[in-house]
Amino acid sequence: MNSALAGLVILMIGDSQMMNLINPLHNQLEAEGAVVHSYAMCGAIAGDWIYPTTLSCGRAERHDKAPAVVEDRAGLPTYSLAQLITTTHPNLIVVEIADTMAGYGSPQIEHQWVSDQVHALTGKIASSNIACDWIGPIWGQESPPYQKSDARVREMSQLLSQSVAPCRYIDSTVMARPGEWPTRDGTHLQPDGYRKWSVSITDAIARLQGQGGVAATH
């Protein structure tokens, strides 16, 4: 067990990647001694955790040792970060939101829009005086329907690394080589990839906790 995570109460939030990490990553963090509350919203961007709206493709949540509760349908209301903080009393928030804002398949990333989205969420976290880590995008394949190119993943990772402060940035692109972890649709990994990503993320979070605020993973 990693003493850096022992006793932490971690609130995890994320997009459809978190829908897939809600078991392997949640389990990894719990195995290191943390109490974890995980929430995922399919298709959600950063601002959706602040401003109420409805979801296009479902949501999920999981608490401590209980199984995940997955609601796989459109039209559900978004979770509110402020309400989740009040309910779970975390001392670390882990954010995984990247692919939904990267504009895969479009000519360019809307840099100002992404920054505004990120700052809305990090501002809410900062006002709560809770430490946070932000997980950047993992490699995929440039194929339909998402067109997730290596160049765009690299660009999005760089943009997030410069935008998520005061959250500490976790760079997923250093965890595997492009194409090393196969996907099922170009964006979402196969189960073994999510397992390996979860191990690497847990190691990064533990390292950041041990460093007491250093905003890099390598």
C-alpha distance (Angstrom), angle and dihedral (degrees) to the residues before:
residue distance angle dihedral
M1 . . .
N2 3.80 . .
S3 3.79 109.7 .
A4 3.81 90.5 -154.0
L5 3.83 89.4 71.5
A6 3.80 100.2 33.1
G7 3.80 111.1 118.6
L8 3.79 95.4 8.0
V9 3.79 118.7 137.1
I10 3.79 104.4 -144.8
L11 3.80 125.4 -165.3
M12 3.82 110.2 -161.8
I13 3.79 122.1 -166.5
G14 3.77 129.9 175.9
D15 3.79 152.6 133.6
S16 3.82 129.4 -94.5
Q17 3.80 90.2 -49.8
M18 3.81 86.9 62.5
M19 3.81 88.3 51.6
N20 3.82 84.3 64.8
L21 3.83 96.3 38.3
I22 3.81 93.3 49.9
N23 3.80 91.0 96.4
P24 3.84 107.8 30.5
L25 3.83 98.5 37.3
H26 3.80 93.8 38.0
N27 3.83 89.1 51.4
Q28 3.82 93.1 47.1
L29 3.81 92.8 52.6
E30 3.80 92.2 45.6
A31 3.81 89.9 50.2
E32 3.80 87.6 57.9
G33 3.80 91.4 56.6
A34 3.81 102.5 -94.0
V35 3.79 126.7 130.2
V36 3.81 105.8 -131.2
H37 3.80 134.4 -160.2
S38 3.81 112.0 -174.0
Y39 3.80 128.1 -167.4
A40 3.80 126.8 179.3
M41 3.80 131.1 -175.8
C42 3.80 117.4 -168.4
G43 3.80 112.2 -128.5
A44 3.81 93.7 3.3
I45 3.79 123.7 149.2
A46 3.80 123.9 -154.1
G47 3.81 95.9 -92.6
D48 3.81 91.9 55.0
W49 3.81 88.4 75.6
I50 3.82 89.1 58.7
Y51 3.81 106.5 33.1
P52 3.83 117.3 50.8
T53 3.80 117.1 -116.4
T54 3.80 138.4 134.6
L55 3.79 128.3 -91.8
S56 3.78 128.0 -118.0
C57 3.79 98.4 -151.2
G58 3.79 116.7 18.3
R59 3.77 141.8 -87.0
A60 3.80 140.9 -123.4
E61 3.78 140.3 -158.7
R62 3.77 136.7 -170.4
H63 3.79 131.7 -173.6
D64 3.81 126.9 -157.7
K65 3.82 110.4 -59.4
A66 3.83 95.9 -13.3
P67 3.82 119.9 107.8
A68 3.78 120.3 -99.0
V69 3.79 118.2 -91.5
V70 3.80 108.7 -142.4
E71 3.81 122.6 -167.7
D72 3.77 104.2 -168.7
R73 3.79 103.6 -171.9
A74 3.78 140.2 92.3
G75 3.81 126.6 -104.6
L76 3.80 99.1 43.1
P77 3.81 117.8 141.0
T78 3.78 119.5 -105.7
Y79 3.78 122.5 -107.2
S80 3.81 115.8 -108.5
L81 3.80 114.7 -129.9
A82 3.81 91.5 -151.4
Q83 3.80 90.3 54.6
L84 3.81 92.5 46.0
I85 3.81 90.9 52.5
T86 3.80 90.5 50.8
T87 3.80 91.3 48.5
T88 3.82 100.8 43.6
H89 3.85 103.5 30.4
P90 3.83 94.7 -146.7
N91 3.77 126.9 -171.2
L92 3.82 91.6 -162.5
I93 3.81 129.3 36.8
V94 3.81 118.2 -160.7
V95 3.81 115.3 -161.7
E96 3.82 123.7 -164.4
I97 3.81 107.5 -178.3
A98 3.80 120.6 132.0
D99 3.80 117.4 104.2
T100 3.80 94.2 60.3
M101 3.82 91.0 59.3
A102 3.82 100.8 38.5
G103 3.80 97.2 85.1
Y104 3.79 95.5 -135.3
G105 3.79 109.9 -162.5
S106 3.81 93.3 20.6
P107 3.83 122.3 105.8
Q108 3.80 95.2 -107.7
I109 3.78 147.2 -4.8
E110 3.80 113.9 -96.2
H111 3.81 92.9 -125.9
Q112 3.80 98.2 -175.1
W113 3.81 92.6 46.5
V114 3.81 91.6 49.7
S115 3.80 90.8 48.6
D116 3.80 91.3 49.5
Q117 3.81 91.1 49.8
V118 3.79 92.6 48.2
H119 3.80 94.0 46.1
A120 3.81 92.1 50.6
L121 3.79 89.1 58.0
T122 3.80 99.1 38.4
G123 3.81 89.3 47.0
K124 3.79 90.4 56.5
I125 3.81 90.5 48.0
A126 3.81 92.8 46.4
S127 3.80 91.6 51.0
S128 3.80 87.7 56.7
N129 3.84 91.4 54.0
I130 3.81 91.9 -129.9
A131 3.80 122.8 141.5
C132 3.80 115.0 -117.7
D133 3.79 142.2 -169.2
W134 3.82 123.0 -159.4
I135 3.81 119.2 -152.3
G136 3.78 115.9 -146.2
P137 3.81 127.9 -146.0
I138 3.79 124.6 -68.3
W139 3.81 123.8 -138.7
G140 3.80 120.0 -87.4
Q141 3.79 137.2 167.0
E142 3.79 128.4 -84.2
S143 3.79 98.0 -118.8
P144 3.82 138.7 113.1
P145 2.94 135.6 -39.3
Y146 3.82 98.5 21.7
Q147 3.85 105.9 23.6
K148 3.81 91.9 -148.3
S149 3.80 103.0 -176.3
D150 3.80 125.1 -166.9
A151 3.81 90.0 -126.4
R152 3.80 92.3 54.9
V153 3.82 92.2 46.5
R154 3.81 88.7 52.2
E155 3.82 91.8 47.9
M156 3.80 93.4 46.8
S157 3.78 91.8 48.0
Q158 3.80 90.5 51.6
L159 3.81 92.1 48.3
L160 3.79 93.1 49.5
S161 3.80 91.9 47.0
Q162 3.81 87.8 58.9
S163 3.82 96.0 41.9
V164 3.80 111.4 42.2
A165 3.81 100.6 73.7
P166 3.00 130.4 158.1
C167 3.81 80.4 38.4
R168 3.80 114.2 76.5
Y169 3.79 113.8 -117.7
I170 3.80 123.0 -123.8
D171 3.80 109.9 -159.4
S172 3.81 108.7 -148.0
T173 3.81 92.9 -176.6
V174 3.83 90.1 75.6
M175 3.81 91.9 55.6
A176 3.81 97.0 72.2
R177 3.79 140.7 3.4
P178 3.83 118.1 -99.3
G179 3.80 107.0 -81.8
E180 3.82 93.7 9.9
W181 3.81 93.6 115.0
P182 3.83 109.9 50.3
T183 3.80 120.5 -134.7
R184 3.77 131.4 -146.7
D185 3.83 95.0 -139.7
G186 3.80 107.2 9.5
T187 3.81 94.2 -87.5
H188 3.82 110.7 40.4
L189 3.79 116.1 66.3
Q190 3.76 129.1 -128.7
P191 3.85 114.1 -103.7
D192 3.82 93.4 -95.8
G193 3.81 89.7 53.9
Y194 3.79 91.8 52.6
R195 3.81 89.4 49.5
K196 3.82 92.1 52.2
W197 3.81 92.6 43.1
S198 3.81 89.6 50.8
V199 3.81 91.8 53.3
S200 3.81 91.3 49.3
I201 3.81 93.3 46.4
T202 3.81 91.5 49.3
D203 3.80 90.5 50.5
A204 3.82 90.3 49.6
I205 3.82 93.2 49.2
A206 3.80 90.9 48.3
R207 3.80 91.0 48.9
L208 3.80 92.1 50.4
Q209 3.80 91.4 48.2
G210 3.78 90.0 50.0
Q211 3.80 91.0 49.9
G212 3.77 91.6 51.4
G213 3.77 99.0 -132.3
V214 3.79 109.8 -17.5
A215 3.81 103.9 151.1
A216 3.79 99.9 -140.6
T217 3.78 139.0 69.5
H218 3.77 99.7 -152.6
